[in-house]
Amino acid sequence: MRLQMFLLASLAFPQAAFAIPIPVPACEHILPARPTGEARRALAPGDLVRLRDIGPIDPEPWAAPFMTLSPDGKRAAFQLRQADPERNVYCLAMAIVDLKPGAEPRIVDEGGDLLMLSIDLRGAAHFPTGIMSAITPRWSPDGRWIAFLKRTDGVTQLWRAMADGSGSAPLTHSAIDVVDFRIAPDGSSIAFATAAGLAKSEAAIGQEGLSGFHYDDRWSPFAQNEPFPQAPLKRAVKVLDLANGGIREANASEHAALASDSDLIATAGAPAHGPMEPGLKISATELTGGARAGAFRALLPNGGTAICRDAPCEGAMRPWWLPGKTRVRFFRREGWSNASSAIYEWNLSTGSVRRLYRTDDVLADCAPDGATLICLREGSLEPRRLERLDPATGKRVLLFDPNPEFSRLTLGRVRRLYWRNAFGLETLADLVLPVGYQSGKRYPLVVVQYDTRGFLRGGTGDEYPIQAFANRGFAVLSLRRPEAAGAAKGAKNFTEGRRLNLAGFADRKSAQSSLEGGIKLAIELGVADRARIGITGLSDGASTVTWALMHSSTFAAAAMSTCCIDTTLAMRVGPAAARDFEAVGYPGLLERNSTFWNDLSLSVSAKRISTPILLQLADDEYLDALESYTALKEAGAPVDMYVFPGEHHVKWQPAHRLAIYRRSLDWFDYWLKGVRSADPARKSELQQWDRLKGEHGFPVKP
């Protein structure tokens, strides 16, 4: 649930980046090697951890851009990122590639610390998420250089790299983090914003600590042991003269463009390309970033305004002009469970709107290039890569594949499933067959949640390696949860939606119904063994796991990355969040004995839980789990817990991700297949799992 709140909060509150200081490694493998003709081999967990990435793993429509085109449209710039789990570091490099097939990227800058996304949440500023920030390179008007944010020596600065690869260097030497910037149209200066308000607030909190912190609305105890700065925080905006290095105060228009992060939350839900193109406006958006009916407008050459009222214009996102400015194209999500991406064209001369293109792949970030698009695209079996797409013909041309080695790994085939749950809501899942699948043979099934768009990597939060499971002989049900019950009932805003979700536990029952429907299909297709089904989840997915464990006997093993909504919720989230939860219907601490918790609390239901549960938690969230975990242990339930240091809601450290991948595989091997890991490092864990089995009456194999 909390990940949904983070993402939706990022629509409504300013965003910022925070950096994780880690050593800068040598990046000898940051660019892919030429294919060597090696034989195919089984995919291992490390192959997924070491994938080269362009942009955040889970992009959303409101994410900042992470690929930009040169002014002449001939080159693209982006940051390449690759994890090194052995050293627990990331290789980072700014790259530029010519937009023609077979071109090899040119590294123009290397190194720096990882920048992570923070948000404003219930009045708390700079709330950590663990989600990687999108690094946006911006081109000079003449295309000779790019500017970007880079963190070294504990401070984020504005950097410049020459497009020909001849060098890079910092442009600013600020004592406070630079958080955003804009290049002047003539390229002579750069306006940049610093996190002056955050620095001032953190200094004040440090001073307050000398005499003791007051416990008030600034606190979120589950996240940290001191108050958060209070949002909104002001920025300082200055202008750097590139000719002489002088810095001046920003004028009114320069300040307005950078005084807050609101420009990243474009009125069209379209920040993937910054503020809207001139003459295009979407003034009202859905929670998912699309236009509401009648809110998509274009300024005509005669000064008039055209309003797109056709049905496809509801939900429009990221519009752009075609050359000549008589036609506008835009993206839209549609299809079953809103899982397809479509591109439409609006002809301003005739008023007609027609669909040009539709795909179930994810177009993670696209930039117009005349009548075509340069897109970062990913499919269910294909990691993200750079392509040219002609929406009118559907023709695709590969420009750069960051992971050509991936084509030599064995993968489980994917079959997409569609159904309606008991509440009539559309649901879908990808059923991933085990590598070497034999028709007529039934396999253990692991459910991974709670979305299934694009490359099937590790589910929401990327902790359960789908293709690694397939290579271990598991079938995987990669499940997309249904539309939230509140939204389906027509909620006008996020708060009303949450109330409707909770009333009668409508949303939890709907999610459970979809879960059961997907498992039923996997069994009816002859793939899944109904006696050997496991379930995993983070955030809302973890809430689905706990509900399922209390309300069904389907699952033989479970693994969760967050835990749990329980009777002491109001105490753990802090005063402001406690009022928020109470407002939508959760009981307070004085009502922790309410019958409300009979359906939701693992601690209340602990004596009824017999499913083995693995908890792998971030250290700033493990307090959330202690009530549930302690009750389960006292009840003799088979539960095991691990806590990862320096982590947040989404775990970011490469060594941790690989450890979680491997332990999850071994956990489900142990409980669903009776297979013991041969890894000597797993010996003590296997002994612990043997004790859990024996204590709960399971037969223990030596």
C-alpha positions as CSV (number, residue, x, y, z in Angstrom):
1,M,0.0,0.0,0.0
2,R,2.7,2.5,0.9
3,L,4.4,2.3,-2.6
4,Q,1.1,3.4,-4.1
5,M,1.0,6.3,-1.7
6,F,4.5,7.3,-2.6
7,L,3.8,7.3,-6.3
8,L,0.5,9.1,-6.0
9,A,2.0,11.6,-3.6
10,S,4.6,12.4,-6.2
11,L,1.8,13.7,-8.4
12,A,0.6,16.0,-5.7
13,F,3.7,17.2,-3.9
14,P,7.1,18.5,-4.9
15,Q,9.8,16.0,-5.6
16,A,13.5,16.1,-5.0
17,A,16.4,13.8,-5.3
18,F,18.6,12.5,-2.5
19,A,21.9,10.8,-3.1
20,I,23.4,7.6,-1.6
21,P,27.2,8.2,-1.2
22,I,29.0,5.0,-2.5
23,P,32.5,4.5,-3.8
24,V,32.8,5.2,-7.5
25,P,34.0,1.9,-9.2
26,A,35.8,1.4,-12.5
27,C,33.1,1.0,-15.2
28,E,34.9,-1.4,-17.6
29,H,31.6,-3.2,-18.4
30,I,29.2,-0.2,-18.5
31,L,29.1,-0.5,-22.3
32,P,28.1,-3.9,-23.7
33,A,30.7,-6.0,-25.5
34,R,30.2,-7.1,-29.1
35,P,28.4,-10.5,-29.4
36,T,30.8,-13.4,-29.2
37,G,28.5,-16.3,-30.3
38,E,28.5,-17.9,-26.9
39,A,26.0,-20.8,-26.4
40,R,22.8,-20.2,-24.6
41,R,22.8,-20.8,-20.8
42,A,20.4,-20.7,-17.9
43,L,19.6,-17.2,-16.5
44,A,20.9,-16.8,-13.0
45,P,19.8,-14.1,-10.4
46,G,23.0,-12.2,-11.0
47,D,22.1,-11.7,-14.6
48,L,19.1,-9.7,-13.6
49,V,20.9,-7.6,-11.0
50,R,23.6,-6.7,-13.5
51,L,21.3,-5.5,-16.3
52,R,22.3,-2.2,-17.7
53,D,19.5,0.3,-17.1
54,I,18.5,3.6,-18.7
55,G,16.2,5.4,-16.3
56,P,14.3,4.1,-13.2
57,I,13.3,0.4,-13.3
58,D,9.6,1.3,-12.9
59,P,8.9,4.4,-14.9
60,E,5.6,6.2,-14.6
61,P,4.0,8.9,-16.8
62,W,4.9,11.6,-14.4
63,A,8.6,10.7,-14.1
64,A,11.2,13.2,-15.2
65,P,12.8,12.5,-18.6
66,F,15.7,10.2,-18.7
67,M,16.5,10.4,-22.5
68,T,16.7,13.6,-24.5
69,L,17.4,14.3,-28.2
70,S,20.0,16.8,-29.6
71,P,18.6,19.9,-31.2
72,D,19.4,18.5,-34.7
73,G,17.6,15.2,-33.8
74,K,20.6,13.1,-34.7
75,R,21.7,12.0,-31.2
76,A,20.3,10.9,-27.9
77,A,21.8,11.4,-24.4
78,F,21.1,9.3,-21.3
79,Q,22.6,7.9,-18.2
80,L,23.6,4.3,-18.2
81,R,23.6,2.5,-14.9
82,Q,24.9,-1.0,-14.0
83,A,24.9,-2.7,-10.6
84,D,28.0,-4.5,-9.2
85,P,26.6,-6.7,-6.3
86,E,30.0,-8.0,-5.3
87,R,31.2,-4.5,-4.4
88,N,27.6,-3.2,-3.6
89,V,28.1,-0.2,-5.9
90,Y,26.7,1.2,-9.2
91,C,28.6,2.1,-12.3
92,L,27.2,5.4,-13.7
93,A,28.0,7.0,-17.0
94,M,26.5,9.7,-19.3
95,A,26.3,8.4,-22.8
96,I,25.5,9.9,-26.3
97,V,24.5,7.7,-29.2
98,D,23.9,8.5,-32.9
99,L,20.4,7.7,-33.9
100,K,21.2,5.1,-36.5
101,P,21.2,1.3,-36.4
102,G,24.5,-0.2,-35.1
103,A,25.9,3.0,-33.6
104,E,27.9,2.5,-30.5
105,P,27.4,5.0,-27.6
106,R,30.1,7.4,-26.6
107,I,30.8,7.8,-22.9
108,V,31.1,11.5,-22.1
109,D,31.2,11.4,-18.3
110,E,31.6,8.6,-15.7
111,G,31.2,8.2,-12.0
112,G,29.3,9.9,-9.2
113,D,26.9,8.7,-6.5
114,L,23.5,7.3,-7.1
115,L,20.7,9.9,-6.9
116,M,17.4,8.7,-5.4
117,L,13.9,10.1,-5.4
118,S,12.4,11.7,-2.3
119,I,8.9,13.1,-2.0
120,D,6.7,15.3,0.2
121,L,4.4,13.0,2.1
122,R,1.7,14.2,4.6
123,G,3.6,17.4,5.2
124,A,7.0,15.6,5.6
125,A,9.6,16.9,3.1
126,H,12.5,14.8,1.7
127,F,10.8,11.5,2.5
128,P,13.0,8.6,1.2
129,T,11.5,6.1,-1.2
130,G,14.4,3.9,-2.4
131,I,13.3,4.7,-6.0
132,M,16.0,5.8,-8.3
133,S,15.8,9.3,-9.6
134,A,15.6,10.0,-13.4
135,I,18.7,11.9,-14.4
136,T,17.8,14.3,-17.2
137,P,20.6,15.4,-19.6
138,R,19.8,18.8,-21.3
139,W,21.4,19.9,-24.6
140,S,22.9,23.2,-25.4
141,P,21.1,25.0,-28.2
142,D,24.1,24.3,-30.5
143,G,24.3,20.6,-29.6
144,R,27.9,20.8,-28.5
145,W,27.4,19.8,-24.9
146,I,25.0,18.4,-22.4
147,A,24.4,19.5,-18.8
148,F,23.2,17.2,-16.0
149,L,23.1,16.7,-12.2
150,K,25.9,14.7,-10.7
151,R,26.8,14.1,-7.1
152,T,30.4,13.8,-5.9
153,D,32.1,14.4,-2.5
154,G,28.7,14.6,-0.8
155,V,27.1,17.4,-2.9
156,T,25.1,17.4,-6.0
157,Q,26.4,19.9,-8.6
158,L,25.5,20.9,-12.2
159,W,28.0,19.4,-14.6
160,R,28.7,19.8,-18.3
161,A,30.1,17.2,-20.7
162,M,31.2,17.9,-24.3
163,A,29.2,15.9,-26.8
164,D,32.3,14.8,-28.7
165,G,33.7,13.1,-25.5
166,S,36.5,15.5,-25.0
167,G,35.8,16.2,-21.4
168,S,33.4,16.9,-18.5
169,A,33.6,19.2,-15.5
170,P,31.4,20.7,-12.8
171,L,29.8,24.1,-13.6
172,T,28.7,24.9,-10.1
173,H,30.6,24.7,-6.8
174,S,27.6,25.1,-4.5
175,A,27.7,24.2,-0.8
176,I,24.1,23.1,-1.1
177,D,22.7,20.5,-3.4
178,V,21.7,21.7,-6.9
179,V,18.3,20.1,-7.6
180,D,17.2,21.4,-11.0
181,F,18.3,23.7,-13.9
182,R,17.3,25.1,-17.2
183,I,19.6,26.3,-20.1
184,A,18.8,29.7,-21.6
185,P,17.4,29.6,-25.1
186,D,20.6,31.2,-26.5
187,G,22.9,28.9,-24.4
188,S,24.7,31.7,-22.7
189,S,23.6,31.0,-19.2
190,I,22.0,28.3,-17.0
191,A,19.4,29.0,-14.3
192,F,19.8,26.5,-11.4
193,A,18.0,25.8,-8.2
194,T,19.5,24.7,-4.9
195,A,17.8,23.0,-2.0
196,A,18.3,26.0,0.3
197,G,15.1,25.4,2.2
198,L,16.0,21.8,3.0
199,A,19.5,22.7,4.1
200,K,18.1,25.4,6.4
201,S,15.4,23.1,7.9
202,E,17.9,20.3,8.5
203,A,20.2,22.7,10.3
204,A,17.3,23.8,12.5
205,I,16.4,20.2,13.3
206,G,20.0,19.5,14.2
207,Q,20.0,22.5,16.6
208,E,16.7,21.4,18.1
209,G,18.2,18.0,18.9
210,L,20.6,19.6,21.3
211,S,17.7,20.3,23.7
212,G,15.5,17.3,22.6
213,F,13.1,16.9,19.7
214,H,9.5,17.8,20.3
215,Y,7.3,14.8,19.2
216,D,4.7,16.3,16.8
217,D,3.4,16.0,13.3
218,R,6.9,16.0,11.8
219,W,7.5,12.5,13.0
220,S,7.1,9.2,11.1
221,P,8.7,6.7,13.6
222,F,8.7,3.8,11.2
223,A,11.0,5.7,8.8
224,Q,13.5,7.5,11.1
225,N,14.2,8.5,14.7
226,E,14.0,12.2,14.3
227,P,11.6,14.8,12.8
228,F,11.3,15.3,9.1
229,P,11.6,18.8,7.6
230,Q,8.2,20.2,6.8
231,A,7.0,20.8,3.3
232,P,6.9,22.8,1.2
233,L,10.5,23.9,1.2
234,K,11.8,26.9,-0.7
235,R,14.5,26.8,-3.3
236,A,17.1,29.4,-4.1
237,V,17.4,30.2,-7.8
238,K,20.5,31.7,-9.4
239,V,21.8,32.1,-12.9
240,L,25.3,31.1,-14.1
241,D,26.9,33.1,-16.9
242,L,28.8,30.5,-19.0
243,A,31.1,33.1,-20.5
244,N,32.6,34.5,-17.4
245,G,31.5,32.1,-14.6
246,G,29.6,34.9,-12.8
247,I,26.5,34.1,-10.8
248,R,23.6,36.4,-10.3
249,E,20.1,36.3,-8.7
250,A,17.4,34.9,-11.0
251,N,14.8,37.3,-12.4
252,A,11.1,36.7,-11.9
253,S,10.6,34.4,-14.9
254,E,13.7,32.4,-14.2
255,H,12.7,32.0,-10.6
256,A,9.2,31.0,-11.4
257,A,10.4,28.2,-13.6
258,L,12.6,26.7,-10.9
259,A,11.2,27.8,-7.5
260,S,9.5,24.5,-6.9
261,D,9.3,21.1,-8.5
262,S,5.8,21.8,-9.8
263,D,7.2,21.9,-13.4
264,L,8.1,18.2,-13.0
265,I,4.4,17.5,-12.4
266,A,3.2,18.9,-15.7
267,T,-0.4,19.9,-16.0
268,A,-0.8,17.2,-18.6
269,G,0.7,14.5,-16.4
270,A,3.4,14.7,-19.0
271,P,6.7,15.6,-17.3
272,A,8.4,12.9,-19.3
273,H,9.2,15.9,-21.6
274,G,9.1,18.7,-19.0
275,P,6.5,21.4,-19.4
276,M,4.0,21.1,-22.2
277,E,4.9,22.2,-25.7
278,P,3.6,25.8,-26.3
279,G,0.1,25.9,-27.5
280,L,-1.0,22.6,-25.8
281,K,-2.6,22.3,-22.4
282,I,-4.3,19.7,-20.3
283,S,-5.7,21.5,-17.2
284,A,-7.2,18.6,-15.3
285,T,-5.8,15.2,-14.9
286,E,-6.7,11.8,-13.5
287,L,-4.7,10.3,-10.7
288,T,-2.8,8.3,-13.3
289,G,-1.7,11.4,-15.1
290,G,-4.2,11.4,-18.0
291,A,-6.6,14.1,-19.1
292,R,-10.2,14.3,-17.9
293,A,-13.0,14.7,-20.4
294,G,-12.8,18.1,-22.3
295,A,-9.5,19.1,-20.6
296,F,-7.2,18.7,-23.6
297,R,-6.8,22.0,-25.6
298,A,-4.7,23.4,-28.4
299,L,-4.1,27.0,-29.4
300,L,-5.0,27.7,-33.0
301,P,-3.0,30.0,-35.3
302,N,-5.9,32.5,-35.4
303,G,-5.8,32.8,-31.6
304,G,-8.8,30.5,-31.0
305,T,-8.8,27.4,-28.9
306,A,-9.6,23.8,-30.1
307,I,-11.0,21.4,-27.5
308,C,-10.5,17.7,-28.1
309,R,-13.8,16.1,-27.0
310,D,-13.6,12.7,-28.7
311,A,-13.7,9.8,-26.3
312,P,-10.0,8.9,-26.8
313,C,-9.0,12.4,-25.6
314,E,-10.1,11.4,-22.1
315,G,-6.9,10.0,-20.6
316,A,-4.6,11.7,-23.1
317,M,-1.0,12.1,-21.9
318,R,2.2,13.6,-23.2
319,P,0.9,15.4,-26.3
320,W,3.2,16.9,-29.0
321,W,2.9,18.9,-32.2
322,L,3.7,17.4,-35.6
323,P,5.6,19.6,-38.0
324,G,3.3,22.3,-39.4
325,K,1.3,22.4,-36.1
326,T,-2.0,21.3,-37.7
327,R,-1.9,17.9,-36.0
328,V,-1.3,16.8,-32.5
329,R,-0.3,13.3,-31.3
330,F,-0.7,12.0,-27.8
331,F,-0.3,8.8,-25.7
332,R,-3.1,7.0,-23.9
333,R,-3.5,3.9,-21.8
334,E,-6.3,1.7,-22.8
335,G,-7.4,-1.9,-23.4
336,W,-8.0,-4.6,-20.9
337,S,-7.1,-3.4,-17.4
338,N,-5.7,-0.3,-19.0
339,A,-2.5,-2.2,-19.7
340,S,-1.9,-1.2,-23.3
341,S,-0.2,1.9,-24.6
342,A,-1.7,3.7,-27.6
343,I,-0.7,6.7,-29.8
344,Y,-3.5,8.9,-31.3
345,E,-3.5,11.7,-33.7
346,W,-5.8,14.7,-33.5
347,N,-6.3,16.6,-36.7
348,L,-7.0,20.3,-35.8
349,S,-8.3,21.0,-39.4
350,T,-11.0,18.4,-39.4
351,G,-11.4,17.8,-35.7
352,S,-11.0,14.0,-36.2
353,V,-9.1,11.8,-33.7
354,R,-7.8,8.4,-34.8
355,R,-5.6,5.7,-33.2
356,L,-2.3,5.1,-35.0
357,Y,-0.6,2.5,-32.9
358,R,-1.2,0.2,-29.9
359,T,1.1,-2.1,-28.0
360,D,1.2,-4.2,-24.8
361,D,4.9,-3.3,-24.5
362,V,6.0,-0.4,-22.3
363,L,7.2,2.8,-24.0
364,A,9.1,3.9,-21.0
365,D,10.2,7.3,-22.4
366,C,9.7,8.7,-25.9
367,A,10.8,11.9,-27.7
368,P,9.2,13.2,-30.9
369,D,11.5,13.2,-34.0
370,G,9.4,14.6,-36.8
371,A,6.8,12.0,-37.7
372,T,8.6,9.3,-35.7
373,L,9.4,8.7,-32.1
374,I,12.7,7.8,-30.4
375,C,11.6,5.5,-27.5
376,L,13.0,3.4,-24.7
377,R,10.9,0.3,-25.1
378,E,10.6,-3.0,-23.2
379,G,8.6,-6.2,-23.7
380,S,7.8,-9.0,-21.3
381,L,10.9,-10.9,-22.4
382,E,13.0,-8.0,-23.5
383,P,14.8,-5.4,-21.2
384,R,14.6,-1.8,-22.1
385,R,16.3,-0.7,-25.4
386,L,16.4,2.4,-27.6
387,E,14.3,2.2,-30.8
388,R,12.8,4.4,-33.5
389,L,9.1,3.9,-33.9
390,D,6.9,5.1,-36.7
391,P,3.4,5.2,-35.2
392,A,1.7,5.5,-38.6
393,T,3.1,2.2,-39.9
394,G,4.2,0.4,-36.7
395,K,7.7,0.0,-38.1
396,R,10.4,-0.3,-35.4
397,V,14.2,0.1,-35.8
398,L,16.6,-0.9,-33.1
399,L,19.1,1.8,-32.3
400,F,20.9,0.6,-29.1
401,D,20.5,-2.5,-27.0
402,P,22.2,-2.0,-23.6
403,N,22.0,-5.8,-22.9
404,P,22.7,-7.8,-26.0
405,E,24.0,-10.7,-23.8
406,F,20.4,-11.2,-22.5
407,S,19.4,-12.9,-25.8
408,R,21.7,-15.8,-25.0
409,L,19.9,-16.7,-21.7
410,T,17.2,-19.3,-21.4
411,L,13.8,-17.8,-20.6
412,G,10.4,-19.1,-19.8
413,R,7.7,-18.5,-22.4
414,V,4.9,-16.1,-21.4
415,R,1.2,-16.4,-21.9
416,R,-1.1,-13.4,-21.1
417,L,-4.3,-14.2,-19.2
418,Y,-7.5,-12.1,-19.0
419,W,-10.5,-12.4,-16.7
420,R,-13.0,-10.4,-14.6
421,N,-13.0,-10.9,-10.9
422,A,-16.1,-11.4,-8.8
423,F,-16.7,-7.7,-8.7
424,G,-16.7,-7.4,-12.5
425,L,-13.3,-5.7,-12.6
426,E,-10.8,-6.4,-15.4
427,T,-7.7,-8.2,-14.3
428,L,-4.7,-9.7,-16.2
429,A,-1.6,-11.7,-15.5
430,D,1.3,-13.1,-17.4
431,L,1.8,-16.8,-16.8
432,V,5.5,-17.5,-17.2
433,L,6.1,-21.2,-18.0
434,P,9.1,-23.0,-16.5
435,V,12.1,-23.3,-18.8
436,G,11.8,-26.8,-20.4
437,Y,8.0,-26.8,-19.8
438,Q,6.4,-30.1,-20.6
439,S,2.7,-30.1,-21.4
440,G,0.7,-32.2,-19.0
441,K,3.1,-31.8,-16.2
442,R,2.1,-29.7,-13.2
443,Y,4.6,-27.3,-11.6
444,P,4.9,-25.3,-8.4
445,L,3.6,-21.8,-8.9
446,V,4.8,-18.5,-7.4
447,V,2.7,-15.4,-7.6
448,V,4.5,-12.1,-8.1
449,Q,2.7,-8.8,-7.8
450,Y,1.3,-6.2,-8.4
451,D,1.8,-5.1,-11.9
452,T,2.9,-6.9,-15.0
453,R,3.7,-4.3,-17.7
454,G,6.9,-4.3,-19.7
455,F,9.9,-6.4,-18.9
456,L,9.1,-9.2,-16.4
457,R,11.9,-8.6,-14.0
458,G,11.1,-8.9,-10.3
459,G,7.6,-7.5,-9.8
460,T,6.8,-4.2,-8.1
461,G,10.0,-3.3,-6.1
462,D,12.0,-5.9,-8.1
463,E,12.6,-8.5,-5.4
464,Y,11.3,-11.7,-6.9
465,P,13.2,-12.7,-10.0
466,I,10.6,-14.0,-12.4
467,Q,12.8,-15.6,-15.0
468,A,15.2,-17.0,-12.3
469,F,12.2,-18.8,-10.9
470,A,11.3,-20.1,-14.4
471,N,14.9,-21.4,-14.7
472,R,14.5,-23.2,-11.4
473,G,11.4,-25.1,-12.6
474,F,8.7,-22.8,-11.2
475,A,5.7,-21.4,-13.1
476,V,5.2,-17.8,-12.2
477,L,1.9,-15.8,-12.2
478,S,2.9,-12.2,-12.7
479,L,-0.3,-10.5,-11.5
480,R,-1.6,-7.0,-12.3
481,R,-4.0,-6.0,-9.5
482,P,-7.4,-4.8,-10.5
483,E,-8.4,-1.1,-10.5
484,A,-8.8,0.1,-6.9
485,A,-12.4,-0.5,-5.7
486,G,-12.7,3.2,-4.8
487,A,-11.7,4.3,-8.3
488,A,-14.1,1.8,-9.8
489,K,-16.9,3.4,-7.7
490,G,-16.1,6.8,-9.1
491,A,-14.1,8.4,-6.3
492,K,-13.4,12.0,-7.0
493,N,-10.0,12.1,-5.3
494,F,-7.4,10.0,-3.6
495,T,-8.8,10.4,-0.1
496,E,-12.4,9.5,-1.1
497,G,-11.0,6.5,-3.0
498,R,-9.2,5.3,0.1
499,R,-12.4,5.5,2.2
500,L,-14.3,3.5,-0.4
501,N,-11.5,1.0,-0.6
502,L,-11.6,0.4,3.1
503,A,-15.4,0.3,3.5
504,G,-16.3,-3.3,4.0
505,F,-12.7,-4.1,2.9
506,A,-13.9,-3.7,-0.7
507,D,-10.5,-3.3,-2.2
508,R,-8.9,-6.2,-0.3
509,K,-11.8,-8.5,-1.3
510,S,-11.5,-7.4,-4.9
511,A,-7.7,-8.0,-5.0
512,Q,-8.2,-11.4,-3.4
513,S,-10.9,-12.3,-6.0
514,S,-8.5,-11.4,-8.8
515,L,-5.7,-13.4,-7.2
516,E,-7.9,-16.4,-6.9
517,G,-9.1,-16.1,-10.5
518,G,-5.5,-16.0,-11.9
519,I,-4.5,-19.1,-9.9
520,K,-7.7,-20.9,-11.0
521,L,-6.8,-20.2,-14.7
522,A,-3.2,-21.5,-14.1
523,I,-4.6,-24.7,-12.6
524,E,-7.2,-25.1,-15.4
525,L,-4.5,-24.7,-18.0
526,G,-2.8,-27.7,-16.5
527,V,0.3,-25.7,-15.5
528,A,0.0,-25.2,-11.7
529,D,0.0,-27.7,-9.0
530,R,-2.7,-26.6,-6.6
531,A,-0.9,-28.1,-3.6
532,R,2.3,-26.1,-4.3
533,I,1.5,-22.5,-4.7
534,G,3.5,-19.6,-3.2
535,I,2.9,-15.9,-3.0
536,T,5.1,-12.8,-2.8
537,G,4.5,-9.1,-2.5
538,L,5.8,-5.6,-1.5
539,S,3.6,-2.7,-0.4
540,D,0.1,-3.2,-1.6
541,G,1.2,-6.6,-2.8
542,A,2.2,-7.4,0.8
543,S,-1.3,-6.4,2.0
544,T,-2.7,-8.8,-0.6
545,V,-0.4,-11.5,0.9
546,T,-1.6,-11.0,4.5
547,W,-5.2,-10.9,3.5
548,A,-4.8,-14.1,1.5
549,L,-3.1,-15.9,4.4
550,M,-6.0,-15.0,6.7
551,H,-8.8,-15.7,4.3
552,S,-7.8,-18.7,2.2
553,S,-5.9,-21.9,2.5
554,T,-4.4,-21.7,-1.0
555,F,-0.8,-20.9,-0.3
556,A,1.9,-23.3,0.9
557,A,4.5,-20.6,1.3
558,A,4.8,-16.8,1.3
559,A,7.4,-14.1,1.1
560,M,6.9,-10.4,1.9
561,S,9.1,-7.3,1.4
562,T,7.0,-5.1,3.7
563,C,4.9,-5.9,6.7
564,C,2.2,-5.2,8.0
565,I,-0.9,-3.1,8.7
566,D,-1.7,-4.1,12.3
567,T,-3.4,-2.9,15.4
568,T,-0.6,-0.4,16.4
569,L,-0.7,1.3,13.0
570,A,-1.5,4.7,14.6
571,M,1.5,4.5,16.9
572,R,4.0,3.5,14.2
573,V,3.1,6.0,11.5
574,G,3.3,9.2,13.6
575,P,0.6,11.8,14.6
576,A,-0.1,13.3,11.2
577,A,-0.4,10.0,9.4
578,A,-2.4,8.6,12.2
579,R,-5.1,11.3,11.7
580,D,-5.0,10.6,8.0
581,F,-5.6,6.8,8.5
582,E,-8.3,7.5,11.0
583,A,-10.0,9.9,8.6
584,V,-10.4,7.1,6.0
585,G,-11.7,4.6,8.6
586,Y,-8.8,2.9,10.4
587,P,-9.3,2.5,14.2
588,G,-7.0,4.4,16.5
589,L,-4.8,2.8,19.2
590,L,-7.6,2.9,21.8
591,E,-9.6,0.7,19.5
592,R,-7.0,-1.8,18.8
593,N,-9.3,-4.5,20.2
594,S,-12.0,-3.6,17.6
595,T,-13.5,-6.4,15.5
596,F,-12.2,-4.3,12.5
597,W,-8.8,-6.0,13.0
598,N,-10.2,-9.6,12.8
599,D,-10.0,-9.4,9.0
600,L,-6.8,-7.4,8.6
601,S,-4.4,-8.1,11.5
602,L,-1.8,-10.8,11.3
603,S,-1.2,-10.5,15.1
604,V,-4.9,-11.0,15.8
605,S,-5.0,-14.0,13.5
606,A,-1.6,-15.4,14.4
607,K,-2.9,-18.6,15.9
608,R,-4.7,-19.4,12.6
609,I,-1.6,-18.9,10.4
610,S,0.2,-22.1,9.3
611,T,1.7,-20.9,6.0
612,P,5.5,-20.4,6.2
613,I,6.3,-16.7,5.8
614,L,9.6,-15.1,4.9
615,L,10.1,-11.4,5.7
616,Q,12.9,-9.5,4.0
617,L,12.6,-5.9,5.2
618,A,14.3,-2.5,5.0
619,D,15.8,-1.2,8.2
620,D,13.7,1.9,8.1
621,E,10.5,-0.2,7.9
622,Y,11.1,-3.3,10.1
623,L,9.4,-1.6,13.1
624,D,6.2,-1.9,11.1
625,A,6.6,-5.7,11.2
626,L,7.5,-6.3,14.8
627,E,3.9,-6.6,16.1
628,S,2.9,-9.1,13.5
629,Y,6.2,-11.0,13.6
630,T,6.2,-11.3,17.4
631,A,2.6,-12.5,17.6
632,L,3.3,-15.1,14.9
633,K,6.4,-16.3,16.7
634,E,4.5,-16.6,20.0
635,A,1.8,-18.5,18.2
636,G,4.4,-20.9,16.8
637,A,3.8,-20.0,13.2
638,P,6.7,-20.7,10.8
639,V,8.0,-17.2,10.2
640,D,11.5,-16.0,9.5
641,M,12.7,-12.4,9.2
642,Y,15.8,-10.6,7.7
643,V,16.5,-6.8,8.0
644,F,18.6,-5.0,5.4
645,P,20.6,-1.9,6.5
646,G,20.5,1.5,4.7
647,E,17.3,0.6,2.8
648,H,14.0,2.2,2.2
649,H,10.6,1.1,0.9
650,V,12.1,0.0,-2.4
651,K,15.5,-1.6,-1.7
652,W,18.2,-0.1,-3.9
653,Q,21.6,-1.8,-2.9
654,P,22.9,-4.3,-5.4
655,A,24.2,-6.8,-2.8
656,H,20.9,-6.7,-1.0
657,R,18.9,-7.3,-4.2
658,L,21.0,-10.3,-5.1
659,A,20.7,-11.7,-1.6
660,I,16.9,-11.2,-1.6
661,Y,16.7,-12.9,-5.1
662,R,18.7,-15.9,-3.9
663,R,17.0,-16.3,-0.6
664,S,13.6,-16.1,-2.2
665,L,14.5,-18.8,-4.7
666,D,15.8,-21.1,-2.0
667,W,12.8,-20.4,0.3
668,F,10.3,-21.5,-2.3
669,D,12.6,-24.4,-3.4
670,Y,12.6,-25.6,0.2
671,W,8.8,-25.2,1.0
672,L,7.3,-26.0,-2.4
673,K,9.7,-28.5,-3.9
674,G,11.4,-30.0,-0.9
675,V,14.8,-29.0,-2.4
676,R,17.6,-27.8,-0.1
677,S,20.1,-25.3,-1.3
678,A,23.6,-26.7,-1.8
679,D,25.2,-23.3,-1.0
680,P,27.3,-23.7,2.1
681,A,26.4,-20.2,3.1
682,R,22.8,-21.2,3.4
683,K,23.5,-24.0,6.0
684,S,22.5,-22.1,9.1
685,E,19.3,-20.8,7.4
686,L,18.4,-24.3,6.3
687,Q,18.8,-25.4,9.9
688,Q,16.5,-22.6,11.0
689,W,13.9,-23.6,8.4
690,D,14.2,-27.2,9.5
691,R,13.3,-26.0,13.1
692,L,10.3,-24.1,11.7
693,K,9.2,-27.2,9.9
694,G,9.6,-29.4,12.9
695,E,8.0,-27.0,15.3
696,H,4.9,-26.7,13.1
697,G,4.6,-30.4,12.4
698,F,5.9,-30.5,8.8
699,P,8.0,-33.5,7.9
700,V,11.6,-32.5,7.8
701,K,13.9,-34.0,5.1
702,P,17.6,-34.2,6.1
